[in-house]
């Protein structure tokens, strides 16, 4: 059987594409394995922290420290929890659910999440070394004010029924 140039070119193109695709698949598999190992380093300590928070902190203490009547103390605790946090933002959501389950004010939990997302100490140190202390101070103070105001505004936009549904979902989270 005699093959013309177009058929040979098509066969070479198909084989080349298959080899390239396999190489890309192995590269992707290597990256996925690396990310999986990195997550194994982060996830167990986060779940340990969540478990300890759930078991060691009584509901009454969480209500007193971060509940509706906690005032500035609740905001400061949310700020400290968010600032000293470790790991990606995805790890903050189970912590937030435990906080809601234990009776923390919704605005304090929202503030905690926003601080975790952008004002963690490693991020602040990185900003300071790369962008300077003046920029870091101005941007982070501005963000903290906006996050704090936004957390309370968001809380006010929900009706009591909607907030009740959020707290109910948090209570059903570990069941």
C-alpha positions as CSV (number, residue, x, y, z in Angstrom):
1,X,0.0,0.0,0.0
2,X,1.4,3.3,-1.1
3,X,0.8,6.4,1.2
4,X,0.8,9.9,-0.1
5,X,2.4,12.8,1.6
6,X,-0.8,14.1,3.1
7,X,-1.6,10.8,4.7
8,X,1.9,10.5,6.2
9,X,1.7,14.1,7.4
10,X,-1.7,13.3,9.1
11,X,-0.3,10.2,10.8
12,X,2.8,12.1,12.0
13,X,0.5,14.9,13.3
14,X,-1.8,12.5,15.1
15,X,1.2,10.6,16.7
16,X,2.9,13.9,17.7
17,X,-0.3,15.2,19.2
18,X,-0.8,12.0,21.2
19,X,2.8,12.1,22.5
20,X,2.4,15.8,23.4
21,X,-0.9,15.1,25.2
22,X,0.7,12.3,27.2
23,X,3.6,14.6,28.2
24,X,1.1,17.2,29.3
25,X,-0.9,14.6,31.2
26,X,2.2,13.5,33.1
27,X,3.1,17.1,33.9
28,X,-0.5,17.8,35.1
29,X,-0.3,14.6,37.2
30,X,3.0,15.8,38.8
31,X,1.5,19.2,39.6
32,X,-1.7,17.6,41.1
33,X,0.4,15.2,43.2
34,X,2.5,18.2,44.5
35,X,-0.7,20.2,45.4
36,X,-2.2,17.1,47.1
37,X,0.9,16.7,49.3
38,X,0.9,20.4,50.1
39,X,-2.7,20.2,51.2
40,X,-1.9,17.2,53.4
41,X,0.5,19.5,55.2
42,X,-2.2,22.1,55.8
43,X,-5.5,20.3,56.2
44,X,-4.8,18.1,59.3
45,X,-3.7,21.0,61.5
46,X,-6.8,23.0,60.4
47,X,-9.1,20.2,61.2
48,X,-7.4,19.7,64.5
49,X,-7.9,23.4,65.3
50,X,-11.6,23.1,64.3
51,X,-12.1,20.0,66.5
52,X,-10.5,21.6,69.5
53,X,-12.5,24.8,69.0
54,X,-15.7,22.7,68.8
55,X,-14.8,20.7,71.9
56,X,-12.9,23.0,74.2
57,X,-14.8,26.3,73.7
58,X,-18.2,26.1,75.4
59,X,-21.1,27.8,73.5
60,X,-21.7,30.2,76.4
61,X,-18.1,31.4,76.2
62,X,-18.3,31.9,72.4
63,X,-21.5,33.9,72.9
64,X,-19.9,36.0,75.6
65,X,-16.7,36.6,73.7
66,X,-18.0,36.9,70.1
67,X,-21.8,37.0,70.3
68,X,-24.3,39.8,69.7
69,X,-23.4,41.7,72.8
70,X,-19.6,41.2,72.6
71,X,-18.9,44.6,71.1
72,X,-15.3,45.6,70.5
73,X,-14.0,42.4,72.2
74,X,-15.8,40.3,69.6
75,X,-14.3,42.3,66.8
76,X,-10.8,42.1,68.3
77,X,-11.0,38.3,68.7
78,X,-12.2,38.0,65.1
79,X,-9.3,40.2,64.0
80,X,-6.8,38.1,66.0
81,X,-8.2,34.8,64.8
82,X,-8.0,36.0,61.2
83,X,-4.6,37.7,61.4
84,X,-2.8,34.7,63.1
85,X,-4.5,32.1,60.9
86,X,-2.5,29.8,58.7
87,X,-3.5,28.2,55.5
88,X,-5.7,29.0,52.5
89,X,-9.0,30.8,52.8
90,X,-10.9,27.5,52.0
91,X,-9.8,26.4,55.5
92,X,-11.4,29.3,57.1
93,X,-15.0,28.3,56.2
94,X,-15.2,25.3,58.5
95,X,-13.8,27.5,61.3
96,X,-16.5,30.1,60.5
97,X,-19.2,27.4,60.6
98,X,-18.0,26.3,64.1
99,X,-18.0,30.0,65.2
100,X,-21.6,30.4,64.0
101,X,-22.6,27.0,65.6
102,X,-21.3,28.3,68.9
103,X,-23.2,31.5,68.7
104,X,-20.7,34.1,67.4
105,X,-22.2,37.2,65.8
106,X,-22.6,37.0,62.1
107,X,-20.7,40.3,61.5
108,X,-17.8,39.1,63.6
109,X,-17.6,35.9,61.6
110,X,-17.7,37.9,58.3
111,X,-14.9,40.2,59.6
112,X,-12.9,37.1,60.6
113,X,-13.2,35.7,57.0
114,X,-12.2,38.9,55.3
115,X,-9.2,39.4,57.6
116,X,-8.1,35.8,57.0
117,X,-8.4,36.4,53.3
118,X,-6.1,39.4,53.1
119,X,-4.6,40.6,56.4
120,X,-2.7,37.5,57.7
121,X,0.6,38.2,59.2
122,X,2.7,36.5,56.5
123,X,0.9,38.6,53.9
124,X,1.5,41.8,55.8
125,X,5.2,40.9,56.2
126,X,5.5,40.2,52.5
127,X,3.8,43.5,51.7
128,X,6.1,45.4,54.0
129,X,9.2,43.9,52.5
130,X,8.1,44.3,48.9
131,X,5.9,47.4,48.9
132,X,7.2,49.3,51.9
133,X,5.8,50.0,55.3
134,X,3.9,53.2,54.4
135,X,1.9,51.5,51.6
136,X,1.3,48.4,53.8
137,X,0.0,50.5,56.7
138,X,-2.3,52.7,54.5
139,X,-3.7,49.8,52.5
140,X,-4.3,47.5,55.5
141,X,-5.8,50.1,57.7
142,X,-8.1,51.1,54.9
143,X,-9.0,47.4,54.3
144,X,-9.7,46.8,57.9
145,X,-12.0,49.8,58.2
146,X,-13.9,48.7,55.0
147,X,-14.1,45.1,56.1
148,X,-15.4,46.1,59.5
149,X,-18.0,48.4,58.2
150,X,-18.9,46.0,55.4
151,X,-19.4,43.1,57.9
152,X,-21.9,45.0,59.9
153,X,-23.7,46.4,56.8
154,X,-24.0,42.9,55.4
155,X,-25.3,41.6,58.7
156,X,-27.9,44.4,58.7
157,X,-29.1,43.5,55.2
158,X,-30.2,40.1,56.3
159,X,-33.6,39.6,58.0
160,X,-33.8,37.8,61.3
161,X,-35.3,34.9,59.5
162,X,-32.4,34.7,57.0
163,X,-29.8,34.9,59.8
164,X,-31.8,32.2,61.6
165,X,-31.4,30.0,58.6
166,X,-27.7,30.6,58.4
167,X,-27.3,29.7,62.1
168,X,-29.5,26.6,61.6
169,X,-27.3,25.4,58.7
170,X,-24.2,26.0,60.9
171,X,-25.7,23.8,63.6
172,X,-26.5,21.1,61.1
173,X,-23.0,21.2,59.7
174,X,-21.5,18.5,61.9
175,X,-24.5,16.3,62.1
